[in-house]
Each structure stands twice: as C-alpha cells, then as structure tokens.
C-alpha cells in the first residue's frame, strides 16, 4: 500500500473544515500557499480572520497533535498570514491563529492557540 501523506492530510483538513463550519466559521480557503509557506485553512469567525493549522496523529506516541505546532511552525504560519493580509489588502482586520487537532476520530479546536510570531 502506498502511503500518501498529502492525500491523508487533505482528508483531515477537509474534516477539520467541516467541523469549523459546524462551529460557525466560514471557510475562505484551503491550503493557501505562498513563497513563505502554507496555511491549512483560512476562515472567518465573526469579526476575526482565522489562520488555522490542522494536525493529525494516530496516537500520542509522538505527542499530542497540537504540540506539533512548535515555534518554528508558528513563525512560518505568521509570515504566511502576514503575506496573505498584505496581498489581500486586509492588514487592519483582526485575526488570530487557531489549531485543530485530530486523533482517534476526536477533533479538538484550540482558539487563539498562539500569537503572531516575528520572523
């Protein structure tokens, strides 16, 4: 069996998107890519523009999925979000960074999981 990480990741990102919709989010984009990195989901939650990272683990053997969003990953997401805001002309919109973790079929949402991180 061929293990396709991108396909599996995409499936979990779609599941996370559906979960976010149930929480009242409006999904704007999946897999936003730019020269500085990638953001799994960009959504609107009320007045906030939300940059969301999705993490999946089969088990806690490598830690909780949310722990994978370390300082390095936060910097990449922050730079990508800054680029997105500049390109879209939305520099003054309130935004936040959420993390969705998926493990054993359970989806957990961590709102405002981290602050914007300078490069």
C-alpha positions in Angstrom: 0.0 0.0 0.0 1.3 3.4 -1.0 1.4 5.8 1.9 0.3 9.3 0.5 0.8 11.9 3.3 -0.5 14.7 1.2 -3.8 12.9 0.4 -4.3 11.9 4.0 -3.5 15.4 5.2 -6.0 16.8 2.7 -8.7 14.4 4.0 -8.2 15.6 7.6 -8.1 19.2 6.5 -11.5 18.8 4.9 -12.8 17.1 8.1 -11.4 20.0 10.1 -13.1 22.4 7.7 -16.5 20.7 8.2 -16.0 20.8 11.9 -15.2 24.5 11.8 -18.3 25.2 9.7 -20.4 23.5 12.4 -18.8 25.9 14.9 -20.0 28.8 12.8 -16.8 29.5 10.8 -16.9 30.5 7.1 -14.2 28.7 5.2 -12.4 31.1 2.8 -9.5 28.9 1.6 -7.9 25.5 2.0 -4.1 25.0 1.6 -3.2 28.6 0.9 0.4 28.6 -0.4 2.8 31.5 -0.9 6.5 32.0 -1.1 6.8 31.9 2.7 4.9 28.7 3.5 1.4 27.2 3.7 -1.7 27.7 5.8 -4.1 24.7 6.0 -7.3 26.7 6.4 -8.2 30.4 6.3 -11.6 31.2 7.6 -13.8 33.9 9.1 -15.2 33.6 12.6 -17.3 36.6 13.4 -15.1 39.7 13.1 -11.9 37.6 13.0 -9.9 36.3 10.1 -8.6 33.0 11.3 -5.4 31.2 10.1 -5.8 27.6 11.1 -3.3 24.8 11.3 -4.6 21.2 11.2 -2.6 18.4 12.9 -3.4 14.7 12.9 -1.9 11.8 14.9 -2.8 8.2 15.1 -1.8 8.1 18.7 0.1 10.1 21.3 3.3 8.2 20.6 4.8 11.4 19.2 2.9 13.7 21.5 -0.5 15.4 21.1 -1.2 16.7 17.6 -1.3 20.3 18.8 2.2 20.0 20.2 3.5 19.7 16.6 2.8 23.4 16.1 6.1 24.5 17.6 7.8 27.9 17.5 9.3 27.2 14.0 5.9 26.3 12.6 4.3 29.3 14.3 6.8 31.6 12.6 6.1 30.0 9.2 2.3 30.4 9.6 2.8 34.0 10.9 4.9 35.0 7.9 2.4 33.4 5.5 -0.5 35.1 7.2 1.3 38.5 7.0 1.8 37.9 3.3 -1.9 36.9 2.8 -3.1 40.1 4.6 -0.8 42.3 2.6 -1.8 40.7 -0.8 -5.5 40.8 0.1 -5.3 44.4 1.4 -6.6 43.3 4.8 -3.8 44.4 7.1 -6.2 46.0 9.6 -8.6 43.2 10.0 -8.4 41.5 13.5 -7.0 38.0 13.1 -6.0 35.0 15.2 -4.3 31.7 14.9 -6.3 28.5 15.7 -5.1 24.9 15.8 -7.4 21.9 15.1 -6.1 18.6 16.3 -7.4 15.2 15.2 -6.7 12.0 17.0 -8.7 8.8 17.3 -11.6 10.4 15.5 -11.8 13.2 18.0 -11.5 16.8 16.8 -10.3 19.5 19.2 -10.3 23.2 18.5 -7.7 25.4 20.1 -8.9 29.0 19.5 -6.2 31.7 19.7 -3.6 28.9 20.1 -0.6 31.3 19.6 0.2 34.9 19.0 1.7 36.3 15.8 5.4 35.4 15.8 8.1 37.7 14.3 10.5 36.1 11.9 
